[in-house]
Amino acid sequence: MFELTKRELIESIIVFIVLSICFAISNTRFDANAFISILPIVMIGVGLGSILHEFGHKFVAMKYGYRSEFKLWPIGLLIAFVTSFFGIVISVAGEARIFADDDISDEIQGRISIAGPMFNIALALIFIVIAALIYPFNVHSDIFHLIYLICTVGFSVNSFLATFNLLPLYTLDGTKVLKWNAIYWIAAFAISAGMMLISITIGPEKMVMLFMGG
């Protein structure tokens, strides 16, 4: 059964707020008005992406019978905040710590590690599908337009989160996934990196327009 402690809930909320602020800063820099406008939009995509990423690890770990707790990393939050002023967010704000009495096999560790990025990939795809579905209505309604913006930002942010965490560096998920199964790592990284490149080069808004023939 998936359970959250009071401390996990509080720290999840802190990560949700801080990372949302960081991604808003990275997109607006020192423009206060733009920051205020984009923050509510970013919060849904970033908040859901960051929290579900870690809860994905926790859920799979618990599925294999291990106790898992989300723990924020204050230095990681500081790094995210500082780097946001340079237009990019290096997000290692916390982790789902796994407690085991014996060594966890590379396969189980890999499955637990890939769960987080896969949640981001799935969420990015859900966002872009919703954006495509409401695209014909977004110019006729402020509410639909807001949802459209939230979804396009959510696609970009979650594509980035998946790609970043799949990098085979230091303690990132990619290291453990690659150690377990190189084919799964290549497939997951190719998908997330492809979506991220699309969001950077074409942009999710234009992608939706091309897809809808607009």
Disulfide bonds with the S-S distance in Angstrom:
none
